[in-house]
């Protein structure tokens, strides 16, 4: 490939948003608006389903009824009106992903169910308002977007998905046809921007992107147009009526413009950091019950013993969290203890009860000090356990 000259670079940099640059993959040529070429094209995070901090590929049966959302792979949560009907998992059933991908997420029916009139089931991602403010939705300058994805199902027929705002009063339902069972198919959907409605442009949910696996008959049947109510196509596909019926998806991309471009593959470290803005987890293992190894091998974090009789331990998040409203989850109370200056102080039974301070940068714990001859303490995985602490600021 010939070198690009300074003159050519200057020409590219001065193109207006109304001009186009031809991009060729050797067989076809597509003209893209210049705004598609700079910055992150894909507003979806973890669209190729690589990051799975919570479950590391393990299957999860959905027991919650909607909120709090049950997450499988990072950033993707399941909406669900009945418990224990669906299972979700990264790389479910170990099928071959579409070419160019290594991961996908699958949803499977574990208990057949006749969906109620106003019930819906599926998977969605909430895009932060800061990442879609430039769409101009809710104004006369609302921009068109294109959604593209790879999908597969054990069932054929008309499936549906949607875009929704944070307030659940602006909806766009789109449909696509799965033609062949158990076959990966590539779909593209072009959607005009919404010129009305209220769309958030801050650190809360701006645009919700969802994919149904079934819904009831009580929703509006208004399809491929913006409206104020949730919609679903008459006779739309439904996996919940059949045991082990499955739906798989990967390569989800949400981008400006009316043309679908190749899936944007970001470095794994970049994608992980994007996920960690909303959730991050640290895991430690105590390899033997006596803890004869270095305490630091099993420590989550270490902090000084203060004059107030407490050990102050602060964990600084790897990236700035999306909110200062952070919730902590941990594997099991019996797997944690804290240790100060050679003396085991006790088991941590509730993270929330020991919080010293939390914001978008850090999470602090304060543990009472009952003796020992050291000057620092550690929060540890205990007695041969593998334990985790997770921190969530999901939208």
C-alpha positions as a printed NumPy array, in Angstrom:
array([[  0.   ,   0.   ,   0.   ],
       [  1.387,   3.392,  -0.977],
       [  2.35 ,   5.793,   1.784],
       [ -0.119,   8.559,   2.618],
       [  1.406,  11.978,   2.052],
       [  1.058,  14.986,   4.365],
       [ -0.962,  16.658,   1.63 ],
       [ -3.41 ,  13.734,   1.529],
       [ -3.748,  13.784,   5.314],
       [ -4.499,  17.487,   5.248],
       [ -7.116,  16.899,   2.571],
       [ -8.806,  14.208,   4.658],
       [ -8.721,  16.32 ,   7.821],
       [-10.457,  19.244,   6.131],
       [-13.316,  17.279,   4.573],
       [-16.711,  18.469,   5.749],
       [-19.321,  16.157,   7.261],
       [-21.168,  16.302,   3.929],
       [-18.274,  14.7  ,   2.071],
       [-17.47 ,  11.008,   1.86 ],
       [-14.364,   8.861,   1.749],
       [-14.402,   5.574,  -0.205],
       [-13.412,   2.517,   1.839],
       [-12.675,  -0.763,   0.057],
       [-12.197,  -4.29 ,   1.423],
       [-10.864,  -5.525,  -1.926],
       [-14.212,  -6.76 ,  -3.222],
       [-16.675,  -3.968,  -2.51 ],
       [-16.47 ,  -0.253,  -1.977],
       [-18.571,   1.682,   0.55 ],
       [-18.775,   5.432,   0.954],
       [-18.804,   6.562,   4.58 ],
       [-19.415,   9.961,   6.087],
       [-16.27 ,  11.346,   7.66 ],
       [-17.911,  11.369,  11.102],
       [-17.941,   7.547,  10.947],
       [-14.16 ,   7.37 ,  10.641],
       [-12.961,   9.158,  13.743],
       [-13.408,   8.083,  17.341],
       [-15.375,   4.997,  18.33 ],
       [-17.856,   4.049,  15.648],
       [-19.638,   1.484,  17.792],
       [-21.605,   2.91 ,  20.723],
       [-22.294,  -0.601,  22.036],
       [-19.733,  -1.852,  24.576],
       [-18.756,  -5.529,  24.487],
       [-20.79 ,  -6.108,  21.349],
       [-18.704,  -9.2  ,  20.575],
       [-19.423, -10.631,  24.06 ],
       [-15.753, -11.195,  24.991],
       [-15.859,  -9.702,  28.499],
       [-17.645, -11.734,  31.19 ],
       [-16.361, -10.544,  34.567],
       [-19.288, -11.8  ,  36.634],
       [-19.683, -15.347,  35.367],
       [-16.576, -16.231,  33.328],
       [-18.665, -18.29 ,  30.93 ],
       [-20.894, -19.987,  33.518],
       [-24.62 , -20.373,  32.83 ],
       [-27.053, -18.225,  34.828],
       [-30.727, -19.045,  35.321],
       [-32.694, -15.798,  35.447],
       [-34.501, -15.639,  38.796],
       [-35.017, -11.875,  39.113],
       [-38.108, -10.303,  37.613],
       [-36.51 ,  -7.443,  35.72 ],
       [-34.797,  -5.068,  38.163],
       [-32.252,  -5.605,  39.568],
       [-31.122,  -6.746,  36.164],
       [-29.404, -10.099,  35.799],
       [-26.184,  -9.788,  33.801],
       [-24.497, -12.427,  31.703],
       [-21.608, -10.964,  29.726],
       [-20.641,  -7.425,  30.653],
       [-23.063,  -4.606,  29.81 ],
       [-25.778,  -7.047,  28.645],
       [-28.667,  -7.686,  31.039],
       [-31.796,  -9.787,  30.691],
       [-35.309,  -8.343,  30.953],
       [-37.675, -10.934,  32.265],
       [-41.239, -11.028,  33.613],
       [-41.213, -14.5  ,  35.129],
       [-38.467, -16.229,  37.163],
       [-36.623, -19.409,  36.208],
       [-37.832, -19.587,  32.605],
       [-34.601, -18.665,  30.837],
       [-30.901, -19.395,  31.129],
       [-28.211, -17.119,  29.701],
       [-24.548, -17.884,  29.055],
       [-21.541, -16.787,  27.069],
       [-20.815, -19.36 ,  24.345],
       [-23.855, -21.419,  25.294],
       [-23.898, -24.904,  23.728],
       [-20.348, -24.427,  22.372],
       [-21.465, -23.794,  18.808],
       [-19.098, -22.251,  16.271],
       [-19.456, -18.437,  16.248],
       [-19.676, -16.535,  12.967],
       [-16.435, -15.985,  11.088],
       [-14.215, -13.398,  12.74 ],
       [-15.722, -13.815,  16.217],
       [-14.792, -16.001,  19.172],
       [-17.726, -15.334,  21.494],
       [-21.479, -14.857,  21.569],
       [-24.215, -14.913,  24.186],
       [-27.027, -17.452,  24.202],
       [-30.469, -17.467,  25.831],
       [-32.308, -20.761,  26.271],
       [-35.729, -21.807,  27.592],
       [-35.335, -23.996,  30.673],
       [-39.031, -24.089,  31.591],
       [-41.629, -23.618,  28.807],
       [-44.067, -20.822,  29.51 ],
       [-47.12 , -19.213,  27.916],
       [-46.255, -15.511,  27.894],
       [-48.75 , -13.18 ,  29.564],
       [-50.433, -10.379,  27.66 ],
       [-48.16 ,  -7.615,  28.951],
       [-44.964,  -9.598,  29.5  ],
       [-41.734,  -9.407,  27.507],
       [-38.424, -11.274,  27.593],
       [-35.048, -10.631,  26.03 ],
       [-31.643,  -9.033,  26.406],
       [-30.618,  -5.387,  26.278],
       [-27.847,  -2.858,  26.791],
       [-28.19 ,   0.663,  28.166],
       [-25.918,   3.124,  26.364],
       [-24.736,   5.98 ,  28.578],
       [-26.122,   9.377,  27.576],
       [-22.582,  10.79 ,  27.409],
       [-21.886,   8.329,  24.594],
       [-24.865,   9.253,  22.419],
       [-25.481,  12.967,  23.047],
       [-24.352,  13.786,  19.495],
       [-27.301,  11.882,  17.995],
       [-29.418,  14.98 ,  18.54 ],
       [-32.477,  12.889,  19.333],
       [-35.411,  14.897,  20.603],
       [-34.514,  17.753,  18.223],
       [-35.073,  18.583,  14.569],
       [-31.441,  17.62 ,  13.954],
       [-31.939,  13.993,  15.021],
       [-29.494,  11.737,  13.177],
       [-30.043,   8.352,  11.566],
       [-28.303,   5.315,  13.054],
       [-27.639,   1.801,  11.795],
       [-27.783,  -1.296,  13.97 ],
       [-26.037,  -4.45 ,  12.776],
       [-25.57 ,  -7.867,  14.384],
       [-25.118, -11.587,  13.887],
       [-27.984, -13.742,  15.123],
       [-28.928, -17.421,  15.264],
       [-31.906, -19.315,  16.663],
       [-33.325, -22.808,  16.841],
       [-36.56 , -21.176,  15.634],
       [-37.249, -19.313,  12.413],
       [-39.652, -16.435,  11.825],
       [-40.045, -12.746,  12.512],
       [-38.032, -11.626,  15.51 ],
       [-38.008,  -8.118,  16.952],
       [-35.848,  -5.634,  18.819],
       [-36.239,  -2.09 ,  20.023],
       [-34.739,   1.255,  20.909],
       [-36.083,   3.018,  23.975],
       [-35.288,   6.125,  26.007],
       [-34.557,   6.241,  29.721],
       [-38.125,   7.311,  30.487],
       [-39.813,   4.433,  28.61 ],
       [-42.011,   6.821,  26.634],
       [-40.232,   6.731,  23.266],
       [-39.99 ,   3.388,  21.478],
       [-38.927,   2.151,  18.062],
       [-39.571,  -1.546,  17.365],
       [-37.762,  -3.108,  14.418],
       [-38.161,  -6.589,  12.965],
       [-35.901,  -9.026,  11.165],
       [-36.475, -12.461,   9.694],
       [-34.458, -15.507,  10.769],
       [-34.715, -17.65 ,   7.666],
       [-32.811, -20.83 ,   8.568],
       [-32.801, -22.561,  11.941],
       [-29.456, -23.021,  13.719],
       [-27.599, -20.844,  11.196],
       [-25.783, -17.579,  11.824],
       [-27.343, -14.732,   9.833],
       [-26.167, -11.128,   9.516],
       [-28.775,  -8.392,   9.916],
       [-28.674,  -4.625,   9.438],
       [-31.373,  -2.184,  10.516],
       [-31.377,   1.529,   9.652],
       [-33.404,   3.696,  12.022],
       [-34.233,   7.401,  11.648],
       [-33.48 ,   9.609,  14.627],
       [-36.332,  10.557,  16.924],
       [-37.2  ,  14.253,  16.54 ],
       [-39.354,  14.326,  19.672],
       [-39.124,  12.947,  23.182],
       [-36.66 ,  13.386,  26.014],
       [-33.272,  11.705,  25.547],
       [-30.651,  11.856,  28.287],
       [-27.165,  13.195,  27.508],
       [-25.587,  12.717,  30.946],
       [-24.124,   9.758,  32.839],
       [-27.433,   7.88 ,  33.047],
       [-28.985,   5.647,  30.401],
       [-29.432,   7.473,  27.111],
       [-30.522,   4.833,  24.588],
       [-31.632,   1.288,  25.4  ],
       [-30.986,  -1.31 ,  22.686],
       [-32.888,  -4.552,  23.16 ],
       [-33.6  ,  -7.862,  21.452],
       [-36.795,  -9.764,  22.253],
       [-36.988, -13.533,  22.546],
       [-40.735, -13.338,  23.157],
       [-43.512, -10.939,  24.183],
       [-47.252, -10.922,  24.861],
       [-50.113,  -9.702,  22.719],
       [-50.926,  -6.65 ,  24.819],
       [-48.377,  -4.33 ,  23.237],
       [-48.986,  -1.994,  20.312],
       [-48.336,  -3.554,  16.898],
       [-46.859,  -0.31 ,  15.535],
       [-43.602,  -1.37 ,  13.87 ],
       [-40.717,   0.568,  12.267],
       [-41.885,   3.93 ,  13.546],
       [-41.317,   5.992,  16.659],
       [-44.103,   5.923,  19.212],
       [-44.82 ,   6.467,  22.882],
       [-45.62 ,   2.842,  23.786],
       [-43.845,  -0.503,  23.726],
       [-44.624,  -2.468,  20.55 ],
       [-44.277,  -6.029,  19.355],
       [-45.196,  -7.529,  15.967],
       [-48.333,  -9.644,  15.733],
       [-47.236, -13.272,  15.492],
       [-43.631, -12.428,  16.432],
       [-41.282, -15.295,  17.223],
       [-41.175, -16.696,  20.75 ],
       [-38.663, -19.161,  22.186],
       [-40.375, -19.487,  25.571],
       [-43.034, -21.913,  24.365],
       [-40.473, -24.659,  23.636],
       [-38.069, -26.402,  26.025],
       [-34.41 , -25.794,  25.072],
       [-35.321, -23.378,  22.281],
       [-32.379, -21.001,  21.973],
       [-31.39 , -17.575,  20.664],
       [-27.781, -16.469,  20.122],
       [-26.334, -13.07 ,  19.24 ],
       [-22.949, -11.376,  18.736],
       [-21.256,  -8.623,  16.745],
       [-23.773,  -5.978,  17.823],
       [-22.905,  -2.535,  16.462],
       [-24.782,   0.776,  16.855],
       [-23.344,   3.564,  14.698],
       [-24.155,   6.887,  13.118],
       [-25.249,   6.907,   9.503],
       [-27.354,   4.83 ,   7.162],
       [-24.636,   2.303,   6.241],
       [-23.479,  -0.662,   8.315],
       [-19.694,  -0.838,   8.483],
       [-17.555,  -3.843,   9.494],
       [-17.67 ,  -4.609,  13.2  ],
       [-15.279,  -2.376,  15.129],
       [-12.779,  -4.569,  16.968],
       [-11.12 ,  -2.79 ,  19.857],
       [ -8.099,  -3.949,  21.853],
       [ -9.121,  -6.292,  24.675],
       [ -7.661,  -3.902,  27.275],
       [ -9.718,  -1.049,  25.859],
       [-12.925,  -3.101,  25.85 ],
       [-12.31 ,  -4.295,  29.414],
       [-11.744,  -0.72 ,  30.613],
       [-14.986,   0.378,  28.95 ],
       [-16.809,  -2.401,  30.821],
       [-15.115,  -1.552,  34.115],
       [-16.677,   1.907,  34.076],
       [-19.919,   0.111,  35.   ],
       [-18.711,  -3.009,  36.8  ],
       [-15.381,  -4.386,  37.934],
       [-14.466,  -7.434,  39.965],
       [-11.305,  -8.519,  41.759],
       [-10.699, -12.164,  42.632],
       [ -8.156, -13.685,  45.   ],
       [ -7.336, -17.248,  46.063],
       [ -5.938, -18.495,  49.379],
       [ -4.143, -21.609,  48.211],
       [ -3.948, -23.298,  51.61 ],
       [ -6.061, -23.158,  54.744],
       [ -3.156, -22.226,  57.008],
       [ -2.24 , -19.185,  54.899],
       [  1.462, -19.974,  55.171],
       [  1.951, -18.208,  51.845],
       [  2.489, -14.476,  51.707],
       [ -0.576, -12.609,  52.873],
       [ -0.283, -10.424,  49.82 ],
       [ -0.918, -13.411,  47.557],
       [ -4.473, -13.618,  48.867],
       [ -5.047,  -9.944,  49.699],
       [ -7.645,  -7.838,  47.943],
       [ -6.039,  -4.693,  49.204],
       [ -3.888,  -3.405,  52.041],
       [ -4.241,  -0.355,  54.255],
       [ -2.629,   1.291,  57.282],
       [ -3.632,   0.896,  60.91 ],
       [ -4.815,   4.339,  62.026],
       [ -4.76 ,   5.982,  65.455],
       [ -8.521,   5.572,  65.745],
       [ -8.125,   1.837,  66.294],
       [ -9.178,   0.842,  62.774],
       [ -7.474,  -0.489,  59.69 ],
       [ -8.37 ,   1.761,  56.754],
       [ -8.299,  -0.095,  53.416],
       [ -9.082,   1.682,  50.154],
       [ -9.524,   0.079,  46.759],
       [ -9.087,   2.478,  43.853],
       [-11.127,   1.539,  40.815],
       [ -9.139,   0.822,  37.638],
       [-11.214,   3.417,  35.737],
       [-13.579,   6.212,  36.731],
       [-16.965,   4.642,  37.477],
       [-20.045,   6.03 ,  35.738],
       [-21.604,   7.137,  39.024],
       [-20.768,   7.718,  42.678],
       [-23.653,   5.408,  43.576],
       [-21.622,   2.212,  43.872],
       [-22.915,  -1.113,  45.138],
       [-20.61 ,  -3.912,  46.258],
       [-21.201,  -7.625,  45.982],
       [-19.04 , -10.447,  47.274],
       [-18.944, -14.192,  46.938],
       [-19.656, -15.421,  50.455],
       [-19.148, -13.953,  53.911],
       [-17.254, -17.016,  55.107],
       [-14.608, -16.563,  52.408],
       [-13.351, -13.175,  53.71 ],
       [-11.359, -12.119,  56.707],
       [ -9.178,  -9.195,  57.637],
       [ -5.766,  -9.511,  59.179],
       [ -3.714,  -6.897,  60.999],
       [ -0.09 ,  -7.16 ,  62.056],
       [  0.079, -10.945,  62.319],
       [ -3.274, -11.3  ,  64.074],
       [ -6.477, -12.518,  62.432],
       [ -9.133,  -9.96 ,  63.334],
       [-12.253, -11.721,  62.102],
       [-14.521, -12.616,  59.233],
       [-16.048,  -9.875,  57.076],
       [-19.757, -10.589,  57.226],
       [-21.096,  -7.541,  55.389],
       [-19.191,  -5.23 ,  53.108],
       [-21.859,  -2.55 ,  53.413],
       [-21.583,  -2.376,  57.187],
       [-17.907,  -1.489,  57.042],
       [-17.868,   1.12 ,  54.287],
       [-15.562,   4.033,  55.081],
       [-16.165,   6.03 ,  51.928],
       [-17.156,   5.491,  48.311],
       [-17.19 ,   7.626,  45.194],
       [-16.529,   7.204,  41.473],
       [-12.78 ,   6.821,  42.182],
       [-12.555,   4.497,  45.176],
       [-14.204,   2.229,  47.714],
       [-13.004,   2.225,  51.313],
       [-13.471,  -0.187,  54.207],
       [-12.753,   0.375,  57.899],
       [-12.06 ,  -2.643,  60.118],
       [-11.744,  -2.566,  63.911],
       [ -8.271,  -3.341,  65.268],
       [ -8.08 ,  -5.885,  68.071],
       [ -4.337,  -6.363,  68.418],
       [ -1.172,  -7.348,  66.569],
       [  2.243,  -5.824,  66.183],
       [  2.119,  -4.564,  62.629],
       [  1.357,  -1.277,  60.977],
       [ -0.923,  -2.435,  58.16 ],
       [ -3.757,  -4.802,  57.494],
       [ -5.097,  -6.785,  54.58 ],
       [ -8.509,  -7.829,  53.332],
       [ -7.956, -11.494,  52.443],
       [ -9.468, -14.499,  50.789],
       [ -9.792, -16.942,  53.672],
       [ -8.88 , -20.556,  54.406],
       [ -8.302, -21.994,  50.954],
       [-11.186, -20.175,  49.27 ],
       [-11.347, -18.31 ,  46.002],
       [-13.298, -15.134,  46.683],
       [-14.33 , -12.044,  44.775],
       [-15.428,  -8.489,  45.418],
       [-17.436,  -6.751,  42.725],
       [-18.349,  -3.081,  42.341],
       [-21.259,  -1.918,  40.206],
       [-22.385,   1.44 ,  38.851],
       [-24.601,  -0.03 ,  36.14 ],
       [-27.012,   2.362,  34.454]])
